[in-house]
Amino acid sequence: MKKKYSIIIVSLNTKNHFLETLNSIIRQTYKNYEIIVVDGFSTDGTRDEILKNKKKISKIIIEKDKGIYDAMNKGLKKASGKWVIFMNSGDIFVSKNTINLINSRLNWSYDIVYGDTIIRTKNFNFLKRSSKFYNNTVVMPFCHQSTVVKLNILKKRKFNIYYKFSSDFDFFYDSYLKEKKFKKINKVLSKVRSKGSSDLNRLNVLSENINILKKYNSGFLMLYFHIIYYLITSLIKLILPEKIEIFILKLKYKNMII
């Protein structure tokens, strides 16, 4: 069955990467989709790139927003597909057949479908395997760029813009507690650039996750170990030369380097 997808690109001052994401969608062999671009009033020329390619885009919103989750919510208001995929500007599908693969695995009984992700760093790429939500989950177990969600669920329960870095964790954790049906596809679905907002604001992410878990009366003590680990590794990165840091990272991800 030809299911329709709403693919929402969120951008802000990403001129060098916007076309990479747009072209990744246009190259898809599966064509029953709409592209919605939400730009936070970029000042680096991104808006010009969007307008140059407006014939390839279904709907465009260019205006200031209150952060990435506000932009994502704006995109949802314009969405008309049965399923939604969010892509940050600079993220791409892993192949031209990704949506076709997703479509072949989707079943309307599922609410949220997710897969694995390739993380692109400056020096190498590595695989990030997704995992399930559990009662003791304290950080996002998958990337939203490799996730497909029913539009009707997202419209009923939009992203909470109070959270600047972890509203996706809040949404998916709430969905888990409400027993929405999650399904994993054992395939890589997207490639995501490292050094995104969550990477650069890791302490803020973990702090918001603590508040989210407190809200749901769920255990959050494990997050303090994540914070300690982050502080230690950040200190080491300041001390070590870049070549040694890259060597250590390659050792850490040696079985997952792509």
Contacts in CASP RR format, 6 or more apart in sequence:
PFRMAT RR
TARGET T0000
AUTHOR 0000-0000-0000
METHOD contacts of the structure
MODEL  1
MKKKYSIIIVSLNTKNHFLETLNSIIRQTYKNYEIIVVDGFSTDGTRDEI
LKNKKKISKIIIEKDKGIYDAMNKGLKKASGKWVIFMNSGDIFVSKNTIN
LINSRLNWSYDIVYGDTIIRTKNFNFLKRSSKFYNNTVVMPFCHQSTVVK
LNILKKRKFNIYYKFSSDFDFFYDSYLKEKKFKKINKVLSKVRSKGSSDL
NRLNVLSENINILKKYNSGFLMLYFHIIYYLITSLIKLILPEKIEIFILK
LKYKNMII
2 32 0 8 1.000
2 103 0 8 1.000
3 32 0 8 1.000
3 81 0 8 1.000
3 82 0 8 1.000
3 83 0 8 1.000
3 103 0 8 1.000
3 106 0 8 1.000
4 32 0 8 1.000
4 33 0 8 1.000
4 34 0 8 1.000
4 80 0 8 1.000
4 81 0 8 1.000
4 82 0 8 1.000
4 83 0 8 1.000
5 30 0 8 1.000
5 32 0 8 1.000
5 33 0 8 1.000
5 34 0 8 1.000
5 81 0 8 1.000
5 82 0 8 1.000
5 83 0 8 1.000
5 84 0 8 1.000
5 85 0 8 1.000
5 99 0 8 1.000
5 103 0 8 1.000
5 148 0 8 1.000
6 33 0 8 1.000
6 34 0 8 1.000
6 36 0 8 1.000
6 78 0 8 1.000
6 79 0 8 1.000
6 80 0 8 1.000
6 81 0 8 1.000
6 83 0 8 1.000
6 84 0 8 1.000
6 85 0 8 1.000
6 151 0 8 1.000
7 25 0 8 1.000
7 33 0 8 1.000
7 34 0 8 1.000
7 35 0 8 1.000
7 36 0 8 1.000
7 84 0 8 1.000
7 85 0 8 1.000
7 87 0 8 1.000
8 36 0 8 1.000
8 37 0 8 1.000
8 38 0 8 1.000
8 72 0 8 1.000
8 75 0 8 1.000
8 76 0 8 1.000
8 79 0 8 1.000
8 84 0 8 1.000
8 85 0 8 1.000
8 86 0 8 1.000
8 87 0 8 1.000
9 18 0 8 1.000
9 21 0 8 1.000
9 22 0 8 1.000
9 25 0 8 1.000
9 35 0 8 1.000
9 36 0 8 1.000
9 37 0 8 1.000
9 38 0 8 1.000
9 87 0 8 1.000
9 88 0 8 1.000
9 89 0 8 1.000
10 38 0 8 1.000
10 68 0 8 1.000
10 71 0 8 1.000
10 72 0 8 1.000
10 86 0 8 1.000
10 87 0 8 1.000
10 88 0 8 1.000
10 89 0 8 1.000
11 18 0 8 1.000
11 37 0 8 1.000
11 38 0 8 1.000
11 39 0 8 1.000
11 40 0 8 1.000
11 42 0 8 1.000
11 46 0 8 1.000
11 50 0 8 1.000
11 88 0 8 1.000
11 89 0 8 1.000
12 39 0 8 1.000
12 40 0 8 1.000
12 41 0 8 1.000
12 42 0 8 1.000
12 46 0 8 1.000
12 68 0 8 1.000
12 71 0 8 1.000
12 89 0 8 1.000
13 42 0 8 1.000
13 43 0 8 1.000
13 44 0 8 1.000
13 46 0 8 1.000
14 42 0 8 1.000
14 44 0 8 1.000
14 46 0 8 1.000
14 88 0 8 1.000
14 89 0 8 1.000
14 90 0 8 1.000
15 42 0 8 1.000
15 44 0 8 1.000
15 45 0 8 1.000
15 46 0 8 1.000
15 48 0 8 1.000
15 49 0 8 1.000
17 89 0 8 1.000
17 90 0 8 1.000
17 193 0 8 1.000
18 46 0 8 1.000
18 49 0 8 1.000
18 50 0 8 1.000
18 89 0 8 1.000
18 90 0 8 1.000
19 49 0 8 1.000
19 53 0 8 1.000
20 90 0 8 1.000
20 92 0 8 1.000
21 87 0 8 1.000
21 88 0 8 1.000
21 89 0 8 1.000
21 90 0 8 1.000
21 91 0 8 1.000
21 92 0 8 1.000
22 35 0 8 1.000
22 37 0 8 1.000
22 53 0 8 1.000
22 56 0 8 1.000
22 57 0 8 1.000
24 87 0 8 1.000
24 91 0 8 1.000
24 92 0 8 1.000
24 93 0 8 1.000
25 33 0 8 1.000
25 35 0 8 1.000
25 87 0 8 1.000
25 93 0 8 1.000
26 35 0 8 1.000
26 56 0 8 1.000
27 93 0 8 1.000
27 96 0 8 1.000
28 93 0 8 1.000
28 96 0 8 1.000
28 97 0 8 1.000
28 98 0 8 1.000
28 99 0 8 1.000
28 100 0 8 1.000
29 96 0 8 1.000
29 97 0 8 1.000
29 99 0 8 1.000
29 100 0 8 1.000
30 97 0 8 1.000
30 99 0 8 1.000
30 100 0 8 1.000
30 103 0 8 1.000
33 99 0 8 1.000
34 58 0 8 1.000
34 59 0 8 1.000
34 79 0 8 1.000
34 80 0 8 1.000
34 81 0 8 1.000
35 56 0 8 1.000
35 57 0 8 1.000
35 58 0 8 1.000
35 59 0 8 1.000
36 57 0 8 1.000
36 58 0 8 1.000
36 59 0 8 1.000
36 60 0 8 1.000
36 61 0 8 1.000
36 75 0 8 1.000
36 78 0 8 1.000
36 79 0 8 1.000
37 50 0 8 1.000
37 57 0 8 1.000
37 59 0 8 1.000
37 60 0 8 1.000
37 61 0 8 1.000
38 61 0 8 1.000
38 65 0 8 1.000
38 71 0 8 1.000
38 72 0 8 1.000
38 74 0 8 1.000
38 75 0 8 1.000
39 46 0 8 1.000
39 47 0 8 1.000
39 50 0 8 1.000
39 60 0 8 1.000
39 61 0 8 1.000
39 62 0 8 1.000
40 62 0 8 1.000
40 63 0 8 1.000
40 64 0 8 1.000
40 65 0 8 1.000
40 71 0 8 1.000
41 47 0 8 1.000
41 62 0 8 1.000
41 63 0 8 1.000
41 64 0 8 1.000
41 65 0 8 1.000
46 89 0 8 1.000
47 62 0 8 1.000
50 57 0 8 1.000
50 60 0 8 1.000
50 62 0 8 1.000
51 60 0 8 1.000
54 60 0 8 1.000
59 75 0 8 1.000
59 78 0 8 1.000
61 71 0 8 1.000
61 74 0 8 1.000
61 75 0 8 1.000
61 78 0 8 1.000
65 71 0 8 1.000
65 74 0 8 1.000
66 161 0 8 1.000
67 161 0 8 1.000
67 164 0 8 1.000
68 88 0 8 1.000
68 164 0 8 1.000
68 197 0 8 1.000
69 159 0 8 1.000
69 160 0 8 1.000
69 161 0 8 1.000
69 163 0 8 1.000
69 164 0 8 1.000
69 167 0 8 1.000
69 168 0 8 1.000
70 159 0 8 1.000
70 161 0 8 1.000
72 86 0 8 1.000
72 159 0 8 1.000
73 158 0 8 1.000
73 159 0 8 1.000
73 161 0 8 1.000
76 84 0 8 1.000
76 151 0 8 1.000
76 154 0 8 1.000
76 155 0 8 1.000
76 158 0 8 1.000
79 151 0 8 1.000
79 154 0 8 1.000
80 151 0 8 1.000
81 151 0 8 1.000
82 150 0 8 1.000
82 151 0 8 1.000
83 106 0 8 1.000
83 148 0 8 1.000
83 149 0 8 1.000
83 150 0 8 1.000
83 151 0 8 1.000
84 148 0 8 1.000
84 149 0 8 1.000
84 150 0 8 1.000
84 151 0 8 1.000
84 154 0 8 1.000
85 145 0 8 1.000
85 147 0 8 1.000
85 148 0 8 1.000
86 144 0 8 1.000
86 145 0 8 1.000
86 147 0 8 1.000
87 145 0 8 1.000
87 190 0 8 1.000
88 145 0 8 1.000
88 192 0 8 1.000
88 196 0 8 1.000
90 193 0 8 1.000
91 145 0 8 1.000
91 190 0 8 1.000
91 191 0 8 1.000
91 192 0 8 1.000
91 193 0 8 1.000
92 190 0 8 1.000
92 191 0 8 1.000
93 99 0 8 1.000
93 189 0 8 1.000
93 190 0 8 1.000
93 191 0 8 1.000
94 118 0 8 1.000
94 188 0 8 1.000
94 189 0 8 1.000
94 190 0 8 1.000
94 191 0 8 1.000
98 189 0 8 1.000
98 190 0 8 1.000
101 185 0 8 1.000
101 187 0 8 1.000
101 189 0 8 1.000
102 113 0 8 1.000
102 148 0 8 1.000
102 185 0 8 1.000
102 189 0 8 1.000
105 113 0 8 1.000
105 183 0 8 1.000
105 185 0 8 1.000
106 113 0 8 1.000
106 148 0 8 1.000
107 183 0 8 1.000
109 181 0 8 1.000
110 181 0 8 1.000
110 182 0 8 1.000
110 183 0 8 1.000
111 149 0 8 1.000
111 150 0 8 1.000
111 153 0 8 1.000
111 175 0 8 1.000
111 180 0 8 1.000
111 181 0 8 1.000
111 182 0 8 1.000
112 147 0 8 1.000
112 148 0 8 1.000
112 149 0 8 1.000
112 150 0 8 1.000
112 153 0 8 1.000
112 172 0 8 1.000
112 175 0 8 1.000
112 180 0 8 1.000
112 181 0 8 1.000
112 182 0 8 1.000
112 183 0 8 1.000
113 147 0 8 1.000
113 148 0 8 1.000
113 149 0 8 1.000
113 182 0 8 1.000
113 183 0 8 1.000
113 184 0 8 1.000
113 185 0 8 1.000
114 130 0 8 1.000
114 142 0 8 1.000
114 146 0 8 1.000
114 147 0 8 1.000
114 148 0 8 1.000
114 182 0 8 1.000
114 183 0 8 1.000
114 184 0 8 1.000
114 185 0 8 1.000
114 189 0 8 1.000
115 130 0 8 1.000
115 142 0 8 1.000
115 146 0 8 1.000
115 147 0 8 1.000
115 184 0 8 1.000
115 185 0 8 1.000
115 186 0 8 1.000
115 187 0 8 1.000
115 188 0 8 1.000
115 189 0 8 1.000
116 127 0 8 1.000
116 128 0 8 1.000
116 129 0 8 1.000
116 130 0 8 1.000
116 142 0 8 1.000
116 146 0 8 1.000
116 186 0 8 1.000
116 187 0 8 1.000
116 188 0 8 1.000
116 189 0 8 1.000
117 127 0 8 1.000
117 128 0 8 1.000
117 130 0 8 1.000
117 142 0 8 1.000
117 143 0 8 1.000
117 145 0 8 1.000
117 146 0 8 1.000
117 188 0 8 1.000
117 189 0 8 1.000
117 190 0 8 1.000
117 191 0 8 1.000
117 192 0 8 1.000
118 125 0 8 1.000
118 126 0 8 1.000
118 127 0 8 1.000
118 128 0 8 1.000
118 188 0 8 1.000
118 190 0 8 1.000
118 191 0 8 1.000
118 192 0 8 1.000
118 258 0 8 1.000
119 125 0 8 1.000
119 126 0 8 1.000
119 127 0 8 1.000
119 128 0 8 1.000
119 191 0 8 1.000
119 192 0 8 1.000
119 193 0 8 1.000
119 194 0 8 1.000
120 191 0 8 1.000
120 192 0 8 1.000
120 193 0 8 1.000
120 194 0 8 1.000
121 194 0 8 1.000
121 195 0 8 1.000
121 249 0 8 1.000
122 194 0 8 1.000
123 246 0 8 1.000
123 249 0 8 1.000
124 246 0 8 1.000
124 249 0 8 1.000
124 250 0 8 1.000
124 253 0 8 1.000
124 257 0 8 1.000
124 258 0 8 1.000
125 191 0 8 1.000
125 257 0 8 1.000
125 258 0 8 1.000
126 253 0 8 1.000
126 256 0 8 1.000
126 257 0 8 1.000
126 258 0 8 1.000
127 188 0 8 1.000
127 256 0 8 1.000
127 257 0 8 1.000
127 258 0 8 1.000
128 143 0 8 1.000
128 256 0 8 1.000
129 256 0 8 1.000
130 141 0 8 1.000
130 142 0 8 1.000
130 143 0 8 1.000
130 146 0 8 1.000
130 184 0 8 1.000
131 141 0 8 1.000
131 142 0 8 1.000
132 141 0 8 1.000
132 182 0 8 1.000
132 184 0 8 1.000
133 141 0 8 1.000
133 172 0 8 1.000
133 173 0 8 1.000
133 176 0 8 1.000
133 182 0 8 1.000
135 218 0 8 1.000
136 218 0 8 1.000
136 219 0 8 1.000
136 222 0 8 1.000
137 173 0 8 1.000
137 176 0 8 1.000
138 209 0 8 1.000
138 213 0 8 1.000
138 219 0 8 1.000
138 220 0 8 1.000
138 222 0 8 1.000
138 223 0 8 1.000
138 226 0 8 1.000
139 169 0 8 1.000
139 205 0 8 1.000
139 206 0 8 1.000
139 209 0 8 1.000
139 223 0 8 1.000
139 226 0 8 1.000
140 166 0 8 1.000
140 168 0 8 1.000
140 169 0 8 1.000
140 172 0 8 1.000
143 190 0 8 1.000
143 192 0 8 1.000
144 168 0 8 1.000
145 189 0 8 1.000
145 190 0 8 1.000
145 192 0 8 1.000
146 188 0 8 1.000
146 189 0 8 1.000
146 190 0 8 1.000
146 192 0 8 1.000
153 175 0 8 1.000
153 180 0 8 1.000
154 171 0 8 1.000
157 171 0 8 1.000
157 174 0 8 1.000
157 175 0 8 1.000
159 167 0 8 1.000
159 168 0 8 1.000
159 170 0 8 1.000
159 171 0 8 1.000
160 167 0 8 1.000
160 170 0 8 1.000
160 171 0 8 1.000
161 167 0 8 1.000
163 170 0 8 1.000
163 208 0 8 1.000
163 211 0 8 1.000
163 212 0 8 1.000
164 201 0 8 1.000
164 204 0 8 1.000
164 208 0 8 1.000
165 197 0 8 1.000
165 198 0 8 1.000
165 201 0 8 1.000
165 204 0 8 1.000
165 205 0 8 1.000
165 208 0 8 1.000
166 205 0 8 1.000
166 208 0 8 1.000
166 209 0 8 1.000
166 212 0 8 1.000
169 208 0 8 1.000
169 209 0 8 1.000
169 212 0 8 1.000
170 208 0 8 1.000
170 212 0 8 1.000
173 212 0 8 1.000
173 213 0 8 1.000
173 216 0 8 1.000
173 218 0 8 1.000
174 216 0 8 1.000
175 182 0 8 1.000
176 182 0 8 1.000
177 216 0 8 1.000
198 205 0 8 1.000
202 230 0 8 1.000
203 227 0 8 1.000
203 230 0 8 1.000
206 223 0 8 1.000
206 226 0 8 1.000
206 227 0 8 1.000
206 230 0 8 1.000
209 220 0 8 1.000
209 223 0 8 1.000
210 220 0 8 1.000
210 223 0 8 1.000
213 219 0 8 1.000
213 220 0 8 1.000
213 223 0 8 1.000
214 220 0 8 1.000
236 245 0 8 1.000
237 245 0 8 1.000
240 248 0 8 1.000
250 257 0 8 1.000
END
